[in-house]
Amino acid sequence: MDKVKVGIIGAGNISELHVQGYKKLPNVELVAVCDLDKEKAEEYAAKHDIPNIFTDYNEMLKMEELDAVSVTTWNNSHAPISIAAMKAGKNVLCEKPLAMNADEAQKMVDTSKETNKLLMVGFVRRFEKNANYIKETIENDELGNVYYAKTGYMRKWGNPGGWFCDKKRSGGGPVIDLGVHVIDLISYLTGKPKAVSVMASTFEHLGLKPYIKGISKYNAKDYDKDNPFCDVEDSATALIKYDNGMTLSIETSWVLHTKEDNNYLMLYGDKAGVKMEPELEFYKEHNDYFVEERPIVKEETDKFSAIFQRETAHFIDCIVNNTECRNPGEDGVAIMKILDAIYESAKSGHEVIL
Ligand SMILES: NC(=O)c1ccc[n+]([C@@H]2O[C@H](COP(=O)([O-])OP(=O)(O)OC[C@H]3O[C@@H](n4cnc5c(N)ncnc54)[C@H](O)[C@@H]3O)[C@@H](O)[C@H]2O)c1
């Protein structure tokens, strides 16, 4: 294979980071872009010097020279597009969440097996340096048995609006948008134990609050301040138990009457504990003292771009060198099962056994 010829499906915000990543790879050529919005696709193609423009991904997938695609569309089209792409012989890097639910996600994995095409899920936080440091530490058994994990991905006022809060297109709110990242990260760090039960609550009390002044937030491209439709949860909490005895407590919000945004991730083992966020810190014992340890792990100044760079580089490496994929589609299915269970438990008021 000469250069890997890549297409982008969904010319929105996050696709820019995929493109930045691909552009840094000498063995990649960006050959096509597709977006439902023709004008947007044209602007995007001009900006990134991409020769072929489409508004229908089925047409784009007819391009024989196309080897791979990034699927960076709304969540409701991840499964149909990825399945069509693999059936057309293309390798797929699909953004998180892998699909709207576990059934769809499983069909994607089945297609990957049938077609022998790569399905990689965009769990980009697995490419953070801190995550790798912690993973190595756990693999060296320095935390011992990790029996409790705690994470929060909390925004005070951060509902992006638009498609993000239209359940038909997103599948849900902060659980499927933010919770997915940290639930996956904890699973990845702790050796992918299987979730066995979920007890959860979701809350729908605050909505978008489009009238708020004084602070700013990120808005989806199709956010319309005058039409603040929202039919997804604005916050959630869940207790997830795993087959290795670990319990994870997670909370997430887009809008919450709280002081400020708050992101944290902690793992507690019988030998030591670690805090990954807000900063990397270990808690252990030494000479009968409790000690704290802060490893020097410097993330790049633009950490967000750097992790996408490593993600796209890994995707291409898997295609070119047949390297084992760090983020296989199967992991996306496992996380979708947990997300489905969170919504089911919140609806029924009961624990869901997986
Ligand atoms: N990994 C991360 O940290 C991260 C961050 C943000 C978003 N995401 C994910 O990336 C995806 C896109 O999010 P975004 O913020 O870029 O959204 P966005 O609204 O900025 O862009 C989505 C684009 O997809 C296009 N689109 C939708 N359906 C399409 C279809 N069937 N065919 C062609 N184009 C289609 C839309 O017109 C839009 O331009 C979502 O799944 C989101 O969860 C991941």
Ligand as a Chemical Component Dictionary entry (heavy atoms), coordinates in Angstrom:
data_LIG
# 
_chem_comp.id                   LIG 
_chem_comp.type                 NON-POLYMER 
_chem_comp.pdbx_formal_charge   0 
_chem_comp.three_letter_code    LIG 
# 
loop_
_chem_comp_atom.comp_id 
_chem_comp_atom.atom_id 
_chem_comp_atom.alt_atom_id 
_chem_comp_atom.type_symbol 
_chem_comp_atom.charge 
_chem_comp_atom.model_Cartn_x 
_chem_comp_atom.model_Cartn_y 
_chem_comp_atom.model_Cartn_z 
_chem_comp_atom.pdbx_ordinal 
LIG N1  N1  N 0  -13.598 12.053 21.385 1  
LIG C1  C1  C 0  -14.040 13.192 21.881 2  
LIG O1  O1  O 0  -13.491 13.733 22.843 3  
LIG C2  C2  C 0  -15.233 13.843 21.238 4  
LIG C3  C3  C 0  -15.473 15.207 21.450 5  
LIG C4  C4  C 0  -16.579 15.770 20.805 6  
LIG C5  C5  C 0  -17.413 14.994 20.020 7  
LIG N2  N2  N 1  -17.163 13.649 19.854 8  
LIG C6  C6  C 0  -18.055 12.808 19.051 9  
LIG O2  O2  O 0  -17.871 13.153 17.673 10 
LIG C7  C7  C 0  -19.110 13.079 16.985 11 
LIG C8  C8  C 0  -19.369 14.419 16.306 12 
LIG O3  O3  O 0  -19.416 15.446 17.283 13 
LIG P1  P1  P 0  -19.118 16.976 16.892 14 
LIG O4  O4  O 0  -18.984 17.717 18.170 15 
LIG O5  O5  O -1 -18.039 17.048 15.907 16 
LIG O6  O6  O 0  -20.510 17.353 16.211 17 
LIG P2  P2  P 0  -20.795 18.465 15.097 18 
LIG O7  O7  O 0  -22.228 18.787 15.176 19 
LIG O8  O8  O 0  -19.806 19.571 15.217 20 
LIG O9  O9  O 0  -20.470 17.712 13.718 21 
LIG C9  C9  C 0  -21.196 16.612 13.260 22 
LIG C10 C10 C 0  -21.283 16.752 11.729 23 
LIG O10 O10 O 0  -21.789 15.515 11.216 24 
LIG C11 C11 C 0  -22.650 15.835 10.119 25 
LIG N3  N3  N 0  -23.524 14.681 9.903  26 
LIG C12 C12 C 0  -24.466 14.177 10.716 27 
LIG N4  N4  N 0  -25.026 13.082 10.173 28 
LIG C13 C13 C 0  -24.398 12.875 8.986  29 
LIG C14 C14 C 0  -24.528 11.900 7.957  30 
LIG N5  N5  N 0  -25.415 10.910 8.037  31 
LIG N6  N6  N 0  -23.723 12.007 6.873  32 
LIG C15 C15 C 0  -22.818 13.015 6.768  33 
LIG N7  N7  N 0  -22.658 13.974 7.714  34 
LIG C16 C16 C 0  -23.443 13.894 8.805  35 
LIG C17 C17 C 0  -23.372 17.089 10.561 36 
LIG O11 O11 O 0  -23.921 17.795 9.485  37 
LIG C18 C18 C 0  -22.234 17.854 11.277 38 
LIG O12 O12 O 0  -21.558 18.701 10.373 39 
LIG C19 C19 C 0  -20.147 12.678 18.024 40 
LIG O13 O13 O 0  -20.357 11.303 17.966 41 
LIG C20 C20 C 0  -19.508 13.046 19.352 42 
LIG O14 O14 O 0  -19.944 12.215 20.412 43 
LIG C21 C21 C 0  -16.073 13.081 20.435 44 
# 
loop_
_chem_comp_bond.comp_id 
_chem_comp_bond.atom_id_1 
_chem_comp_bond.atom_id_2 
_chem_comp_bond.value_order 
_chem_comp_bond.pdbx_ordinal 
LIG N1  C1  SING 1  
LIG C1  O1  DOUB 2  
LIG C1  C2  SING 3  
LIG C2  C3  SING 4  
LIG C2  C21 DOUB 5  
LIG C3  C4  DOUB 6  
LIG C4  C5  SING 7  
LIG C5  N2  DOUB 8  
LIG N2  C6  SING 9  
LIG N2  C21 SING 10 
LIG C6  O2  SING 11 
LIG C6  C20 SING 12 
LIG O2  C7  SING 13 
LIG C7  C8  SING 14 
LIG C7  C19 SING 15 
LIG C8  O3  SING 16 
LIG O3  P1  SING 17 
LIG P1  O4  DOUB 18 
LIG P1  O5  SING 19 
LIG P1  O6  SING 20 
LIG O6  P2  SING 21 
LIG P2  O7  DOUB 22 
LIG P2  O8  SING 23 
LIG P2  O9  SING 24 
LIG O9  C9  SING 25 
LIG C9  C10 SING 26 
LIG C10 O10 SING 27 
LIG C10 C18 SING 28 
LIG O10 C11 SING 29 
LIG C11 N3  SING 30 
LIG C11 C17 SING 31 
LIG N3  C12 SING 32 
LIG N3  C16 SING 33 
LIG C12 N4  DOUB 34 
LIG N4  C13 SING 35 
LIG C13 C14 SING 36 
LIG C13 C16 DOUB 37 
LIG C14 N5  SING 38 
LIG C14 N6  DOUB 39 
LIG N6  C15 SING 40 
LIG C15 N7  DOUB 41 
LIG N7  C16 SING 42 
LIG C17 O11 SING 43 
LIG C17 C18 SING 44 
LIG C18 O12 SING 45 
LIG C19 O13 SING 46 
LIG C19 C20 SING 47 
LIG C20 O14 SING 48 
# 
